Amino acid sequence: MSMRLSLLAASAVLAFATTAAFAAPQSTAAAGKTLTSSQQKMSDCSKASKGKTGADYKSSVSACMKGDSAPAASASTAAPQKLTSQQRMAKCNHDNAGKKGADYKSAVSACMKTGS
């Protein structure tokens, strides 16, 4: 009986020691980690480019990292982004919400052709 009790106690101590040993380094490493200046700049540029995707995101972050954030911002405000067909359809549906039947179909068709 005492052998079982000592084996159980040793297992409990080993489990507790293992948990404590692996939990402590992770929490101190995450709390004590500081970013280098380039990592901080990348983080800031990434946050500034939030909402953009693909090539637009890459070019925005690249311009920000180079320090050319003003041209990237003015380019996006000067020319409106081209809408995808799905976005165009949603916009046309919203714009022509009160119309019905053939009137609705012709208005949405005209809207889709203009690309607005």
N, C-alpha and C positions, 0 to 999 in steps of 0.2 A: 504494500500500500504506500509506503513512504517513497518507493522508487517512482511510482506513478505521480505522486504529488510533486516530487522534485523535478521530474520530466516536464510536467505541466507548468511549473513555475519557471523553469529554464526557457520553455517555449514562449511564454508570455513576455519574459524579459527580452528575449531575442527579437520578438515581433515589435515591441515598443522601441527598442534601440534602433532597429532598422528603419522604422517609420520616422523617428526623430532625426536620424542621421541624414536621410534623403530629403526630408522636408525643409530643414534649416538652410542648406546651401541654395536652394531654389529661391526662397523668399528673400534672402539677403542679396543674391545676385541681381534679382529684378529691381529691388529697391535702391541698390547702390550703383546701378549702371548709369553712366552719363554718356550723352551723345557727343561725338566730335562736332566741330563746326560745320563740316560738309554734310554730316548726317542730319544735323539740325536744320540746315538750309534745305536739304532734300525733303525733310518732313514738312517744313513751312511751304515749300513750292507745291508739294503734293496736296496739302490742305487747300491752297489757293486755287488749285485746278480741279477741285472736287466737282463732280457732276459732268465732267467732260469724259469722253471715251475715245479709244483708239488713237488714231494719228493726231487728232486735235489735242488729246491729253498729253501725248508725248511731246508735241511741239511746244505746248504751253509750259510744261515742266522744263524742257530744254532751254527755252527762252528765259525762264525764271532763274535757272541755275547759272546762266551766263550773265544775268543782270539786266536782260532786255525785257523786263516785265511790261513796260509801257507799250511797245509795239504790239505785243500779243493781245493786250487788252483792247487797244484801239482797233485792231483788225477784227476782233469779234463783235465790236459794237458798230463798225462801219458797214459790214456786209452781213445781212441776216443769214443764219444757217439754212441750208436747204433741207426741207422736211422730207422724211421718208414717205412713201405712198400710204403707209398705215397712219402716220401722223396727219397727212394731208386729208385723208378720208375722215378721220375723227374731227378735224377742224371744219370740214365742209358739212358734216352731219350736224355739228353744233351750230354753225352759222344758219342752217336752213331747218331748224328744229320745228318751226310752226307750220311748215308747208306739208301738203299731203299729195299722194298719187303722182300723176304725171308731172305736175308742177315741181314737186320735190325731186323727182328723178332728173328732170332737165336742169334744175338749179345745181344739184350735186355734180352732175356731169360737166356742166360749164365750169364749176369751181375746181374740179379735178384737172381739167384741161389747162386752166390758167396757172395752176401750181401754187395758188395762194392759200 
